[in-house]
């Protein structure tokens, strides 16, 4: 197989980029095509010699204002010349599935979610932009017909693919970076949220719940909602830490009473990262968290998307119920080695089937 890899954009450090780093390790000699690339942010995971960025990467301030470039991403991905490859493996939340592959080539798309601007327009798209979104939604539906095979990161996303795109998908859960975390003692008197600061993550709910329950909450991460969340957290029991290093996150996670996942997640990587650090998670009982949390063993759920519901779960939470080594063992079931082995097997099978 002559493999090329494709990812939406490589200009921020988040869960999707960490998962794609494992995909890149599965085919270490394959070039990487992407709309945007920030070597300062991700050069340690994706060296510049492997990356072939689109024309958008040459626009001033493209990495800072990348969300505003949404109308241009279809042309960026459709413009990649992939004629020298017979196998393309893409990783996407929106755009990379829309690449055009040469005749006879196969395209296996690892999909983290159905495009949020298409299935959750009211929640994800600002009101002034909604009249313009119709063409992108139409493109998204057409692009979803192009991959030879979808591989979803969860049963939750596979069902969404079936519902919105009318296609089946294999399921391969995301891996957790076990080497980034070591089992902590849970000796701190705080809860933690580790997340990109995006509206749909519902970190506002966690801040309000922490105040209601009168507990300390640490929030790590950055993103477009940071200013509004800092304003909300001012004078409360929540401390906004911004971006923290992997080493610092390991320390904070390992000493937390529990991680909190306040919004509906497509997969739910944070509960596995917390488990790798020996800590349980309190999460909203929807979406991918149902696939990564064993209730009563590795965490607990709250039932309503309301601060009062989460606050009640925090008050009732007893960290003594959870065994740190049992949590770590649970996380180890989602190892990178297992993920890479299974993904290679899927891609090789699709390649063989299309040669037959």
HUFENRA-V27455 format. One record per residue. N is the residue number from 0. RES is the residue in three letters. SS is DSSP state (a for helix, b for strand, c for the rest). PSI is psi in radians with two decimals (* if undefined). OMEGA is omega in whole degrees, -180 to 180 (none if undefined). Layout:
N_RES_SS_PSI_OMEGA, N_RES_SS_PSI_OMEGA
This chain:
0_UNK_c_2.43_173, 1_UNK_c_1.81_-165, 2_UNK_b_2.41_167, 3_UNK_b_2.55_178, 4_UNK_b_2.56_-179, 5_UNK_b_2.38_176, 6_UNK_b_2.65_-175, 7_UNK_c_-1.12_176, 8_UNK_c_2.59_-177, 9_UNK_b_1.18_-178, 10_UNK_c_0.15_-180, 11_UNK_c_2.73_-177, 12_UNK_c_1.87_-180, 13_UNK_c_-2.99_-177, 14_UNK_a_-0.72_-179, 15_UNK_a_-0.67_-180, 16_UNK_a_-0.62_178, 17_UNK_a_-0.68_177, 18_UNK_a_-0.74_180, 19_UNK_a_-0.53_177, 20_UNK_a_-0.63_177, 21_UNK_a_-0.66_175, 22_UNK_a_-0.74_180, 23_UNK_a_-0.57_178, 24_UNK_a_-0.43_179, 25_UNK_a_-0.53_178, 26_UNK_c_1.34_-169, 27_UNK_c_-0.31_-180, 28_UNK_c_-0.04_-176, 29_UNK_c_2.41_174, 30_UNK_b_2.74_-178, 31_UNK_b_2.13_176, 32_UNK_b_2.36_-178, 33_UNK_b_2.75_-179, 34_UNK_c_-0.79_-175, 35_UNK_c_2.65_-179, 36_UNK_b_2.28_176, 37_UNK_c_1.78_-176, 38_UNK_a_-0.58_-179, 39_UNK_a_-0.60_-177, 40_UNK_a_-0.70_-171, 41_UNK_a_0.21_-179, 42_UNK_c_-0.48_179, 43_UNK_c_-0.45_178, 44_UNK_c_-0.62_-176, 45_UNK_c_1.59_-177, 46_UNK_c_2.55_-174, 47_UNK_a_-0.54_-178, 48_UNK_a_-0.37_-180, 49_UNK_a_-0.29_-166, 50_UNK_b_2.33_174, 51_UNK_b_1.70_-176, 52_UNK_b_2.73_-178, 53_UNK_c_3.09_178, 54_UNK_a_-0.41_-179, 55_UNK_a_-0.45_-178, 56_UNK_a_-0.31_-179, 57_UNK_a_-0.09_180, 58_UNK_c_2.43_178, 59_UNK_c_2.39_175, 60_UNK_c_0.38_-178, 61_UNK_c_-0.71_-178, 62_UNK_c_-0.60_-179, 63_UNK_c_-0.71_-174, 64_UNK_c_0.65_-172, 65_UNK_a_-0.50_180, 66_UNK_a_-0.51_180, 67_UNK_a_-0.21_-179, 68_UNK_a_0.12_-175, 69_UNK_a_-0.77_-179, 70_UNK_a_-0.30_-176, 71_UNK_a_-0.26_-177, 72_UNK_a_-0.68_177, 73_UNK_a_-0.79_-179, 74_UNK_a_-0.59_180, 75_UNK_a_-0.79_-177, 76_UNK_a_-0.62_177, 77_UNK_a_-0.32_-178, 78_UNK_c_-0.15_179, 79_UNK_c_2.35_177, 80_UNK_c_1.86_-176, 81_UNK_c_0.41_-173, 82_UNK_c_-0.36_-178, 83_UNK_c_-0.04_-174, 84_UNK_c_2.56_175, 85_UNK_c_-0.15_-180, 86_UNK_b_2.17_178, 87_UNK_b_2.26_176, 88_UNK_b_2.02_-180, 89_UNK_b_2.77_177, 90_UNK_b_2.21_-169, 91_UNK_b_2.68_161, 92_UNK_c_-0.27_-179, 93_UNK_c_-0.94_-158, 94_UNK_c_-0.67_-169, 95_UNK_a_-0.37_178, 96_UNK_a_-0.30_-175, 97_UNK_a_0.10_177, 98_UNK_c_2.68_175, 99_UNK_c_2.18_-177, 100_UNK_c_2.70_-179, 101_UNK_c_2.76_178, 102_UNK_c_2.36_179, 103_UNK_c_-0.23_179, 104_UNK_c_2.74_177, 105_UNK_b_2.62_-179, 106_UNK_b_1.92_175, 107_UNK_b_2.13_-175, 108_UNK_b_2.00_173, 109_UNK_b_2.00_-169, 110_UNK_b_2.17_-179, 111_UNK_c_-0.45_176, 112_UNK_c_2.71_164, 113_UNK_c_2.48_-176, 114_UNK_c_2.16_-176, 115_UNK_a_-0.56_179, 116_UNK_a_-0.29_-179, 117_UNK_a_-0.67_-175, 118_UNK_a_-0.24_179, 119_UNK_c_0.94_-173, 120_UNK_a_-0.80_-176, 121_UNK_a_-0.57_-178, 122_UNK_a_-0.48_-168, 123_UNK_a_-0.44_-174, 124_UNK_c_2.21_178, 125_UNK_c_2.55_-176, 126_UNK_a_-0.70_-177, 127_UNK_a_-0.39_-178, 128_UNK_a_-0.20_-173, 129_UNK_a_-0.64_178, 130_UNK_a_-0.34_-177, 131_UNK_a_-0.10_-169, 132_UNK_c_-0.25_-175, 133_UNK_a_-0.74_-179, 134_UNK_a_-0.63_178, 135_UNK_a_-0.65_177, 136_UNK_a_-0.73_178, 137_UNK_a_-0.75_178, 138_UNK_a_-0.73_-178, 139_UNK_a_-0.74_179, 140_UNK_a_-0.74_179, 141_UNK_a_-0.72_-180, 142_UNK_a_-0.56_-179, 143_UNK_c_-0.26_178, 144_UNK_c_-0.14_-171, 145_UNK_c_-0.71_-179, 146_UNK_c_2.53_175, 147_UNK_c_-0.69_-178, 148_UNK_b_2.39_171, 149_UNK_b_2.46_169, 150_UNK_b_2.01_-177, 151_UNK_b_2.63_-179, 152_UNK_c_-0.09_-180, 153_UNK_c_2.85_173, 154_UNK_a_-0.58_178, 155_UNK_a_-0.85_-180, 156_UNK_a_-0.63_177, 157_UNK_a_-0.70_177, 158_UNK_a_-0.66_178, 159_UNK_a_-0.69_177, 160_UNK_a_-0.76_179, 161_UNK_a_-0.74_-175, 162_UNK_a_-0.73_-174, 163_UNK_a_-0.54_-177, 164_UNK_a_-0.18_-180, 165_UNK_c_0.54_-178, 166_UNK_c_2.65_175, 167_UNK_c_2.79_178, 168_UNK_b_2.44_166, 169_UNK_b_2.81_178, 170_UNK_b_2.19_175, 171_UNK_c_1.87_-177, 172_UNK_c_2.55_177, 173_UNK_c_2.61_173, 174_UNK_c_2.76_173, 175_UNK_c_2.41_-180, 176_UNK_c_1.51_-175, 177_UNK_a_-0.58_-178, 178_UNK_a_-0.30_180, 179_UNK_a_-0.29_-172, 180_UNK_c_2.51_172, 181_UNK_c_2.68_-175, 182_UNK_c_2.14_179, 183_UNK_c_-3.07_-176, 184_UNK_c_-0.16_-178, 185_UNK_c_0.58_-173, 186_UNK_c_-0.13_-180, 187_UNK_c_2.74_-180, 188_UNK_c_0.95_-178, 189_UNK_b_2.80_170, 190_UNK_b_2.86_-176, 191_UNK_b_2.46_168, 192_UNK_b_2.19_177, 193_UNK_b_1.92_-169, 194_UNK_c_2.71_161, 195_UNK_c_2.52_-177, 196_UNK_c_1.47_-180, 197_UNK_c_2.60_-176, 198_UNK_a_-0.73_-175, 199_UNK_a_-0.24_178, 200_UNK_a_-0.26_176, 201_UNK_c_0.70_177, 202_UNK_a_-0.44_174, 203_UNK_a_-0.66_179, 204_UNK_a_-0.71_180, 205_UNK_a_-0.69_179, 206_UNK_a_-0.79_180, 207_UNK_a_-0.70_-179, 208_UNK_a_-0.70_179, 209_UNK_a_-0.67_177, 210_UNK_a_-0.75_180, 211_UNK_a_-0.69_-179, 212_UNK_a_-0.11_180, 213_UNK_c_0.88_177, 214_UNK_c_2.75_177, 215_UNK_b_2.37_179, 216_UNK_b_2.28_173, 217_UNK_b_2.33_179, 218_UNK_b_2.08_177, 219_UNK_b_2.63_179, 220_UNK_c_2.94_176, 221_UNK_c_3.06_-178, 222_UNK_c_3.14_-173, 223_UNK_c_-0.37_-180, 224_UNK_c_0.14_-172, 225_UNK_a_-0.80_-177, 226_UNK_a_-0.77_-179, 227_UNK_a_-0.62_179, 228_UNK_a_-0.64_176, 229_UNK_a_-0.69_178, 230_UNK_a_-0.72_179, 231_UNK_a_-0.66_-175, 232_UNK_a_-0.27_-176, 233_UNK_c_2.22_179, 234_UNK_c_0.16_180, 235_UNK_c_-2.96_178, 236_UNK_c_0.09_-178, 237_UNK_b_2.40_174, 238_UNK_b_2.15_178, 239_UNK_b_2.06_-175, 240_UNK_b_-0.24_-175, 241_UNK_b_-2.77_179, 242_UNK_c_2.38_173, 243_UNK_c_2.67_179, 244_UNK_c_2.88_177, 245_UNK_a_-0.73_-179, 246_UNK_a_-0.72_179, 247_UNK_a_-0.70_178, 248_UNK_a_-0.70_177, 249_UNK_a_-0.76_180, 250_UNK_a_-0.81_-178, 251_UNK_a_-0.75_-179, 252_UNK_a_-0.77_-177, 253_UNK_a_-0.40_-179, 254_UNK_a_-0.02_179, 255_UNK_c_2.71_172, 256_UNK_c_-0.74_178, 257_UNK_b_2.75_168, 258_UNK_b_2.67_177, 259_UNK_b_2.28_175, 260_UNK_b_1.68_-170, 261_UNK_c_-0.27_-178, 262_UNK_c_3.01_177, 263_UNK_c_2.14_-178, 264_UNK_b_2.60_177, 265_UNK_c_-0.74_178, 266_UNK_c_-1.15_-179, 267_UNK_c_1.06_-178, 268_UNK_a_-0.61_-177, 269_UNK_a_-0.74_177, 270_UNK_a_-0.55_178, 271_UNK_a_-0.64_176, 272_UNK_a_-0.73_176, 273_UNK_a_-0.76_179, 274_UNK_a_-0.67_178, 275_UNK_a_-0.49_176, 276_UNK_c_0.12_177, 277_UNK_c_0.35_-177, 278_UNK_c_2.52_178, 279_UNK_c_3.07_-178, 280_UNK_b_2.49_168, 281_UNK_b_2.11_-173, 282_UNK_b_2.74_175, 283_UNK_b_2.34_-175, 284_UNK_c_1.10_176, 285_UNK_c_2.75_169, 286_UNK_b_-2.64_-172, 287_UNK_c_-0.37_179, 288_UNK_a_-0.47_178, 289_UNK_a_-0.31_-179, 290_UNK_a_-0.21_-177, 291_UNK_a_-0.16_179, 292_UNK_c_2.25_172, 293_UNK_c_1.92_-172, 294_UNK_b_2.28_-179, 295_UNK_c_-0.25_180, 296_UNK_c_-0.78_-179, 297_UNK_c_0.07_178, 298_UNK_b_-3.01_178, 299_UNK_b_2.90_-176, 300_UNK_b_2.77_163, 301_UNK_b_2.66_-163, 302_UNK_c_-0.43_-176, 303_UNK_c_2.49_179, 304_UNK_c_1.08_-176, 305_UNK_c_2.55_-178, 306_UNK_a_-0.63_-179, 307_UNK_a_-0.68_180, 308_UNK_a_-0.78_178, 309_UNK_a_-0.70_179, 310_UNK_a_-0.68_178, 311_UNK_a_-0.72_179, 312_UNK_a_-0.65_178, 313_UNK_a_-0.77_-179, 314_UNK_a_-0.66_-176, 315_UNK_a_-0.16_-174, 316_UNK_c_2.31_179, 317_UNK_c_1.80_-177, 318_UNK_a_-0.35_-179, 319_UNK_a_-0.26_-180, 320_UNK_a_-0.22_-169, 321_UNK_c_2.36_-180, 322_UNK_c_2.14_-174, 323_UNK_a_-0.65_180, 324_UNK_a_-0.61_175, 325_UNK_a_-0.68_178, 326_UNK_a_-0.80_180, 327_UNK_a_-0.74_179, 328_UNK_a_-0.69_177, 329_UNK_a_-0.80_-179, 330_UNK_a_-0.60_-177, 331_UNK_a_-0.30_175, 332_UNK_c_-0.29_-179, 333_UNK_c_0.78_-174, 334_UNK_c_2.63_176, 335_UNK_a_-0.67_-179, 336_UNK_a_-0.75_179, 337_UNK_a_-0.73_179, 338_UNK_a_-0.86_-178, 339_UNK_a_-0.76_-180, 340_UNK_a_-0.78_-179, 341_UNK_a_-0.69_-180, 342_UNK_a_-0.76_176, 343_UNK_a_-0.74_180, 344_UNK_a_-0.74_179, 345_UNK_a_-0.83_-178, 346_UNK_a_-0.76_179, 347_UNK_a_-0.65_178, 348_UNK_a_-0.78_179, 349_UNK_a_-0.69_178, 350_UNK_a_-0.82_180, 351_UNK_a_-0.77_-178, 352_UNK_a_-0.61_-177, 353_UNK_a_-0.19_172, 354_UNK_a_-0.40_-176, 355_UNK_c_*_none
